[in-house]
Amino acid sequence: MGLMLRVDSVACSYGAKEVVKGVSFTLQAGDVMCLLGANGSGKTTLFRAILRFLPLTRGEVCMDGEAIAHWSRRRLARTIAYVPQAHTPPFAFSVRDVVLMARTAHMNSLGAARRHDHEMVDHALDSLGIMGLAEKEYTQLSGGERQMVLVARALAQEAKLLVMDEPASSLDFGNQIRMLTEVKRLSERGVSVLITTHSPNHAFLCASHVAVMKAGRLLACGVPDSVLTSSCLEEAYGVPLDIIDIGNGSRTCVPRTAKHT
């Protein structure tokens, strides 16, 4: 598979304070990279830089070997889909209309939705098990339901790279599993996914690669078996942790104070 995303020595600041400090990594087609780190480590700021919401002070972001700094918004939207931590629309759109908005970059100059656009909306809603929300007002949904709709909107966009900023933070356990399962399915179809999470166990479930940030820098980056170690996660989060083998090639992360067998 070809190279999809290259983040090369990226740095960015808020005012005089440098928040992301020379971060580099690559993401191939079909890779799922989980980005871990404590609050304030720079994860969301890095995402804002990749998405061009925040200017770079140095470095470069490339897709398929081409810098995206001067791409049109339309081209960017056809290539990268984004799931924010939270979103409140100004009007009471239906869930179906919120998801349909993701198709704007694919529509003609008249902005008319085609049959394929509506099919992609239905497919996204159905794949996440939320078709029953289609005609409900987005503003009347719970926080977890809204988050699932935002994931559906990103799926309907048919982008080659999906950037998800803590998408599981407001989801119940069942919806977390549905969302992570869909991430795995997308990767199997060649879509690359960059996802932040506070749970190392999410990375164990779906990641092909893991990056850990601390104080704006990458503490470690690589395959889960080499990165998700007790020592690395303890340095990132400042608490004692154990990585436990639970059989069938699976592992889980638990606090060291917890009793486990």
Secondary structure, DSSP 8 states (H G I E B T S, - for coil): --EEEEEEEEEEEETTEEEEEEEEEEEETT-EEEEE--TTSSHHHHHHHHTTSS--SEEEEEETTEE-TT--HHHHHHHEEEE-S----SS--BHHHHHHGGGGGGS-TT----HHHHHHHHHHHHHTT-GGGTTSBGGGS-HHHHHHHHHHHHHHTT-SEEEEESTTTT--HHHHHHHHHHHHHHHHTT-EEEEE-S-HHHHHHH-SEEEEEETTEEEEEE-HHHH--HHHHHHHHSS-EEEEEEETTEEEEEETTS---
